[in-house]
Amino acid sequence: MGMSAGGGGGYSSDINVTPMVDIMLVLLIIFMVVTPMLQAGVSVAMPKTLNPDEDQNINKETAVVIAIPSDGVYYVGKEQVARDRLTEKVKGMMENRKIEDRVVYLKGGNMVSYGSIVDTISAVREAGIDRIGLVTDKKKPGEGGVPAAPAGK
């Protein structure tokens, strides 16, 4: 009765997927915008080398990364730490780890002095850690001495 314009009355059991697709597209856009902001640690303009070895452990949440964006500024993860507290902070983070998991990664900026890097390595060694990874970016073809791929081949 009333508004039924077709043959029989009753409810339709067809699924309307348009609202679901709209929601999925909005979620996709949100994730695409937010994902680059989830970078772990502090942004540092790192030096570039031809063939850095890639250690996938640095991407783990449990990785201990010391970032030095400029001279005298130290971050362990996202927390800024004074130089005199660096050794005890690293020692505290490493105390319950297995020997093979006791690695500290060091991200030093392009313009950070050699002395600051050596000072940080010394602080990490005072904490009893002898495995230190120096993090660099990989040079792209045609960038600073890396030969570009031949054109047309």
N, C-alpha and C positions, 0 to 999 in steps of 0.2 A: 504494500500500500504506500501511499505517500510519494516518495521520490524515486522509486525504482523504475529505471527507464529501459531496462533490458528485459530479457526473458523472465527468469525466475528471481525471486527475492533472496535475501540472505547476505551473508558476509563473504568477501573474497579472501581466499587463502594465499593469494600471490604476495610475495615479499617485495616491498618497495625499497630498492637498493640505493636510490639517489641520495637520501640523507646519510646513509652509511658511507658512500663514496665521498661526499662533502666533508665529513668528519675525518676520514682517512687522509684526504688531501691537506686539510688544515694541520693535522698532526705531522705529516711529512714535512711540511714547510717549517713548522716549529722546530723539529729535530734538525733540519738542515741549517737553520740559523743558530741554534744553541750548540751544536756539536763542536764547531771550531773554538768556542769559548771554554770548552772543558779541558783545555791544555793543562797538564799537570805542572805545577811549579811556576817559576817566574820567567818571563820572556827575556832572553839574552841574545844579542846579536853575536853569534858564535863564529869563530874562524872557519874557513872552508878549506878542505883538503881534497886531493884527487880520489883516494880510495879508503875512506874510513871503514873499519869493520863495524858491522851493525850488531849490537847486542840487544836482543829483544827483551831482556830482563829490565831494561831501563823504563819500559812502558808499563811495568807492573805497578800497582798501587803501593806495594811494600818497598819499592826501590828508594834508596836514600840518595837524593840528588842535592848537591850543594851548588847554588847558583851565585855567581859574582858578576852582577851587571855593571858595576863600576868599582873603582878602588875603594876599599874600606867598607863596602856594603855586602853582607853575606846573608843568604837565605838558605835554610834547610827545608826543602819542600816549598811551601808558601809562607813559612814563618821567618821573619827577619830575626837574625841572631847576631849578637855582638861577637867580635873576634875572640874575646877572652872566654866566652861560653861555648864556643864551637866544639871544642874537644869533649866536654862533658855531654853536650847534646848528641853528638855522634855516638859516643860510648853508651849512652842510655838507649838509643835506638837499636844498637847492635847487640846488646847484652844477651838476648834470648834466641839468637839466630845460630843456625848451623854454620860451620866453618866455610862451606862452599857458597853460602848465601851472604857472607860478610863482604860486600862490595859497596864502595861509595863512588858515585858518579859526580864528576866535577864539570860544571858548565861555566867557563870563563868568557866574558865578553871580548870583542875585538880590541877594544882600547884599554883593557885591564893590564896593569903592569905585571911583568914576569915575577916581581917580588911578591905580589898579592897571591899569585897562583902557588908559588913555592911555600909561602906562609900557610896557605890553606892545606897543602899536602902535608906539611909538617904537623899541623893540628890534627889531621886525620890519623897520621901515624902515631901520634901521642895517644890516641884513643885505642891503639892496638889493632888498627886495620892496615893491612899491607896490600890489599887489592883495591886499586883506584883506577877508575875509568875516566879518561879525558874525552869529553863529548865535543864533536865537531859536526859541521854540515858538509854534505857532499857537493863539490863543484859541478855545475851543469856544463854541458858541451858549449864551447865558445866563450867560456867565462874564465878570465885570468889564466891563460896558458894551457887550457884544455882544448885540444883541437876539435873543431866542429865536424859534424858528419859531412861527408862529401855530398854535394848537391847533385841530384839527378841520377843517383845510383841506388 
